[in-house]
Amino acid sequence: MLHRDGSIEMSYKQLAAKDAIVGIYPMLSGKETPLTTIIAGSHPETAAHLDVQNLKISVVDGLLLTATFETRGPVLANGNPALEGIQFRLFFDEQLPGHSDAPHASALWTAMGIAEGGPSHYAAFGQGVSSTVKASGNSIVLQGILPEAFRKAGQVAVHAEVVAPGSPEKIAQQISSRLFAYPDSIAPRFISLR
């Protein structure tokens, strides 16, 4: 039930959702606006599917933040058992590292290769990130909405790293930090109940 004040009440037969988040989302047109690109360069000593050449940050329809890791060679496809343990990590901070000792918000999105419970595949983890990872050609793509603290800060510092499979964990590549403006339009579009 949609009330005049904009609140939404959800119920079905004897079940009522009293404490929940109810979402109303617009159709996405797919209009992508670039925010920043970090050129990482080539690292011949790193396997081509782990060697990130560019990290592109953009926003789709002013709503979804998109991070695209572009590699030197084709990424390992879903179903390839060799992708287990690969990680593409994306770090977000309110400021560039080392610029202040004051506490600040941070977030981490990770695309990880998993081989348990069926065919190997990529899955994403982190606050606000969609669990779906798009892996095709020479790119790994993550999408999501960052926490509110970043929207209030108005700027975001981003850096990344790639982890090669194996134990102990081995960092295959680190991508330097870049500060970019965070548009006010990037915000969750939902109605929160109670």
Protein Blocks (a to p, Z undefined) as FASTA:
>chain_A
ZZfkopacddehjbccfbccdddddddehiacdfbdcdebjafkbcfklmcfbdcdddee
hlaccdddddfbdcddehiaklgopacdddddfbdehiacbdcddddddddddfehiacd
dddedehiafbdcdehjbccddddddfklmmnopacdddddddeddddddfbdcdddddd
ddfklccddddeZZ
